[in-house]
Amino acid sequence: MSLVEESPDFLQVFSDGTVKRFAPGIVPASSEPSNGYKFKDVIIDSSKPITGRVFIPSDPTSLSKLPVVVYFHGGGFCIGSTTWIGYHHFLGDLSVSSQSIVLSIDYRLAPENRLPIAYEDCYDSLVWLGHQASCDPWLNKADLSRVFLSGDSAGGNIAHNVAVKTMRNSLIHVKIRGLLLIHPYFGSEKRTEKEMSTDQEAVGNVASNDMFWRLSIPEGSNRDYFGCSFDKTELSVIQWRNEFPAVTVYVAELDFLKERGVMYAEFLQRKGVEVKLVEAETESHVFHVFKPECEATRLLQKNMKEFIWNY
């Protein structure tokens, strides 16, 4: 058995198909609530399995129903979890600052479960939400007409693709009002300017991206697969202009994926979608996960709150 793929400190893939993942610290379900929010873990589908973590403000300031943010974690489709300490604190604090219910999803990971399984699992979480809200005391204040999809990196990619999937299925019982994509992870066979750079850091980033795409897309596919390349999304002109939700795309100045995020926002704008691009200066990829209490993270949460309460 030999090591065939590796992301140092996070992932090892061996020749026999064995995968080892390393978490940077987790918050177990037994932990006490803090900072003005409560949380619990839920089983969305035990047969797959799909699980989630629900965050709600301890003392909601509104007596009316609360908007719902469904969040998909990042990690190149191969790593990450709602239990990771950075995600836990970011999303708990977001629940309080935005006065929203947050449902964070643990979907099945690649390479054991290649795309489109992550999209299917995360779509199934919306179906579960639609059915569960009326009988779960933590979700009975959920306003299913004001659901927002969010996620970082690969989770931003998932938010886009799940939004498209909901537009094609009239059976879902939630209304997607907006998308909040944080440092979204997209790709294509055609390289961007940064991806063709010979700079040592850029070369390392390209190699890492190539590995995660290699592990996550269906075997035999390339990065013109629809899950990589947003311009492969098949919607009519009317669907783009009249049905696709409003979008805010968050990018970070020092993020290697910033180009792709800007390209995605420009693509939506050409399609007639209401879209806004917000940049965090002097910050890097998914800084909110690694620095959930920094000023830039608080500004991100404030901007997300404003977006949510505008729709």
C-alpha positions in Angstrom: 0.0 0.0 0.0 1.5 3.3 -1.1 0.6 7.0 -0.7 -0.8 8.2 -4.0 -2.3 11.7 -3.1 -1.7 14.0 -0.2 -2.8 17.4 1.2 -0.4 17.9 4.1 -2.2 18.0 7.5 -5.6 17.3 5.9 -5.8 14.3 3.6 -3.9 11.1 2.5 -5.1 8.7 -0.2 -3.5 5.3 -0.6 -3.2 2.9 -3.5 -5.8 0.5 -2.1 -8.4 3.3 -1.9 -8.0 3.9 1.8 -8.5 7.6 2.8 -7.2 9.2 6.0 -8.5 12.6 7.0 -7.1 14.9 9.7 -9.3 17.5 11.4 -7.8 20.7 12.7 -9.9 20.4 15.8 -13.6 19.7 16.3 -16.5 20.8 18.5 -18.5 17.7 19.6 -22.3 17.8 19.9 -22.0 17.5 23.6 -20.4 20.9 24.0 -22.2 23.6 25.9 -23.8 26.4 23.9 -22.1 29.8 24.1 -22.0 33.3 22.6 -25.7 33.6 22.3 -26.6 30.6 20.2 -27.7 27.0 20.7 -26.8 24.1 18.5 -27.6 20.4 17.9 -26.7 17.7 15.4 -29.4 16.1 13.2 -29.6 13.1 11.0 -30.8 14.0 7.5 -30.5 10.5 5.9 -29.0 7.7 8.0 -28.7 5.4 5.0 -26.1 7.4 3.1 -25.3 9.0 5.7 -26.0 12.7 5.6 -26.0 14.7 8.8 -26.1 18.3 9.8 -25.7 20.8 12.6 -28.4 23.3 13.4 -27.6 26.7 15.0 -30.3 29.0 16.4 -30.1 32.3 18.4 -30.6 31.6 22.1 -32.9 34.6 22.4 -34.2 35.6 19.0 -34.9 39.4 18.8 -37.9 38.8 16.5 -41.2 37.1 17.4 -41.8 36.3 13.7 -40.3 33.5 11.8 -36.5 33.5 11.0 -34.8 33.2 7.7 -32.8 30.0 7.1 -29.2 29.8 5.9 -28.2 26.4 4.6 -24.4 26.2 4.6 -22.1 23.8 2.7 -18.6 23.6 4.0 -15.5 23.7 1.8 -12.6 21.3 1.4 -12.3 20.5 -2.3 -15.2 18.1 -1.9 -12.8 15.8 -0.1 -12.4 17.1 3.4 -14.1 19.4 5.9 -17.0 19.1 8.3 -19.6 21.2 10.1 -17.9 20.0 13.3 -14.6 21.7 12.5 -14.0 24.3 15.1 -13.7 27.2 12.6 -17.0 26.4 10.9 -18.7 25.8 14.2 -17.8 29.2 15.6 -18.3 31.1 12.4 -21.8 29.7 11.8 -22.9 30.0 15.4 -21.9 33.6 15.4 -23.6 34.1 12.0 -26.8 32.7 13.5 -26.7 35.4 16.2 -25.5 38.3 14.1 -28.0 37.7 11.3 -30.8 36.4 13.6 -31.1 33.4 11.3 -31.5 29.6 11.7 -28.3 28.0 10.2 -28.4 24.4 8.9 -24.8 23.3 8.2 -24.6 20.1 6.1 -22.1 17.2 6.3 -22.4 15.7 2.9 -20.6 12.6 1.7 -17.0 13.2 0.6 -14.9 12.3 -2.4 -13.0 10.3 -3.5 -15.2 7.6 -2.0 -18.2 9.6 -3.1 -17.4 11.5 -6.3 -19.5 14.3 -7.7 -22.4 14.7 -8.3 -23.1 12.9 -4.9 -22.3 16.1 -2.9 -24.9 18.0 -5.0 -27.5 15.3 -4.4 -26.8 15.1 -0.7 -27.1 18.8 -0.3 -30.3 19.0 -2.3 -31.7 16.2 -0.2 -31.0 18.4 2.9 -33.4 21.0 1.4 -36.0 18.4 0.9 -35.5 17.2 4.6 -35.7 20.8 5.8 -39.0 21.3 3.9 -40.5 18.3 5.6 -38.9 18.6 9.0 -39.6 22.3 9.8 -43.2 21.6 10.9 -42.3 18.9 13.5 -38.9 19.9 14.9 -39.1 22.4 17.7 -35.8 24.0 16.7 -37.0 24.5 13.2 -40.7 25.6 13.7 -39.6 29.2 13.6 -38.0 28.7 10.1 -39.4 30.8 7.3 -39.2 28.4 4.4 -40.0 31.2 2.0 -36.7 32.9 2.9 -34.0 30.2 2.5 -30.5 31.2 1.6 -27.8 28.9 0.3 -24.2 29.6 1.3 -20.8 27.9 1.4 -17.1 28.5 1.0 -14.8 27.1 -1.6 -16.2 23.8 -2.7 -19.3 24.7 -0.6 -19.8 27.8 -2.8 -19.7 25.6 -5.8 -22.3 23.3 -4.2 -24.5 26.3 -3.4 -24.6 27.2 -7.1 -25.3 23.7 -8.3 -27.9 23.0 -5.7 -29.7 26.2 -6.6 -29.8 25.1 -10.3 -31.1 21.7 -9.1 -34.0 23.3 -7.2 -35.0 25.2 -10.2 -35.5 22.0 -12.1 -37.6 20.3 -9.4 -41.0 21.7 -8.4 -41.4 19.3 -5.5 -39.1 21.1 -3.1 -41.0 23.0 -0.3 -38.5 25.8 0.3 -38.0 29.1 -1.6 -34.4 30.0 -2.3 -34.1 33.8 -2.0 -30.4 34.2 -2.4 -26.9 32.7 -2.7 -23.9 33.8 -0.6 -20.8 32.3 -2.1 -17.6 32.7 -0.2 -14.4 32.2 -2.2 -16.1 29.7 -4.6 -14.2 26.8 -6.1 -14.7 26.5 -9.8 -12.4 25.3 -12.6 -12.1 24.5 -16.3 -9.7 22.9 -18.7 -8.7 26.4 -19.8 -6.2 27.9 -17.3 -6.5 31.4 -15.9 -3.7 33.8 -16.0 -2.7 33.0 -12.4 -3.0 29.3 -13.0 -0.4 29.6 -15.8 2.1 31.6 -13.7 5.5 30.1 -13.1 5.6 31.6 -9.6 6.5 29.0 -7.0 3.4 29.7 -4.9 1.1 29.6 -7.9 2.6 26.3 -9.1 1.9 24.8 -5.7 -1.7 26.1 -5.7 -2.3 24.7 -9.1 -0.9 21.3 -8.1 -3.3 21.3 -5.0 -6.3 22.3 -7.1 -5.5 19.7 -9.7 -5.4 17.0 -7.0 -8.7 17.9 -5.5 -10.4 18.0 -8.9 -8.8 14.7 -9.8 -10.2 13.1 -6.6 -13.7 14.6 -6.8 -15.0 14.7 -10.4 -16.3 11.4 -12.0 -13.7 9.1 -13.3 -13.1 9.7 -17.0 -14.3 13.4 -16.7 -12.2 16.5 -17.1 -12.6 20.0 -15.7 -15.1 20.9 -18.4 -17.5 18.7 -16.3 -20.5 20.8 -15.4 -19.6 20.6 -11.7 -16.3 22.4 -12.3 -17.2 24.9 -15.0 -20.1 27.2 -14.2 -20.5 28.2 -17.9 -21.7 24.6 -18.5 -24.8 25.3 -16.5 -27.8 24.7 -18.7 -30.6 27.2 -18.1 -32.8 29.1 -20.5 -32.5 32.9 -20.9 -35.8 33.3 -19.0 -34.6 31.1 -16.1 -31.4 33.1 -15.7 -33.1 36.4 -15.8 -36.3 35.7 -13.9 -35.7 32.7 -11.7 -32.1 32.5 -10.6 -31.8 33.9 -7.1 -29.9 37.1 -6.2 -26.2 36.4 -5.5 -23.4 37.9 -3.5 -19.9 36.6 -4.3 -17.2 37.1 -1.7 -13.6 37.1 -2.8 -10.4 37.7 -0.9 -7.5 39.8 -2.2 -4.8 37.2 -1.6 -6.8 34.2 -2.6 -5.5 32.1 -5.5 -9.2 31.4 -6.4 -10.1 35.1 -6.6 -10.0 35.1 -10.4 -12.5 32.3 -10.5 -14.9 34.1 -8.2 -14.7 37.3 -10.2 -15.3 35.3 -13.4 -18.3 33.7 -11.8 -19.8 37.1 -10.8 -19.2 38.5 -14.3 -20.8 35.4 -15.9 -23.9 35.9 -13.8 -24.1 39.6 -14.6 -24.0 38.7 -18.4 -26.8 36.3 -17.8 -29.0 39.0 -16.2 -28.7 37.8 -12.6 -28.7 40.3 -9.8 -25.2 39.9 -8.5 -22.8 41.8 -6.2 -19.0 41.2 -5.7 -17.5 41.9 -2.3 -13.7 41.8 -1.7 -11.9 41.3 1.6 -8.6 43.2 1.3 -5.4 41.6 2.6 -7.1 38.3 3.3 -6.6 34.8 2.0 -8.7 31.8 1.1 -11.4 30.9 3.7 -9.9 33.2 6.3 -13.2 33.1 8.2 -12.7 29.4 8.9 -9.2 29.8 10.3 -9.8 33.2 11.9 -13.5 33.1 12.9 -13.1 36.0 15.4 -11.1 38.5 13.3 -12.4 41.9 12.1 -12.6 40.7 8.5 -14.8 37.8 9.5 -17.1 40.1 11.5 -17.4 42.4 8.4 -18.2 39.3 6.3 -21.0 38.3 8.8 -22.3 41.9 8.8 -22.5 41.9 5.0 -24.2 38.5 4.9 -26.7 39.7 7.5 -27.5 42.8 5.3 -28.0 40.6 2.3 -30.3 38.2 4.1 -32.5 40.9 5.5 -32.8 42.7 2.2 -34.6 39.7 0.7 
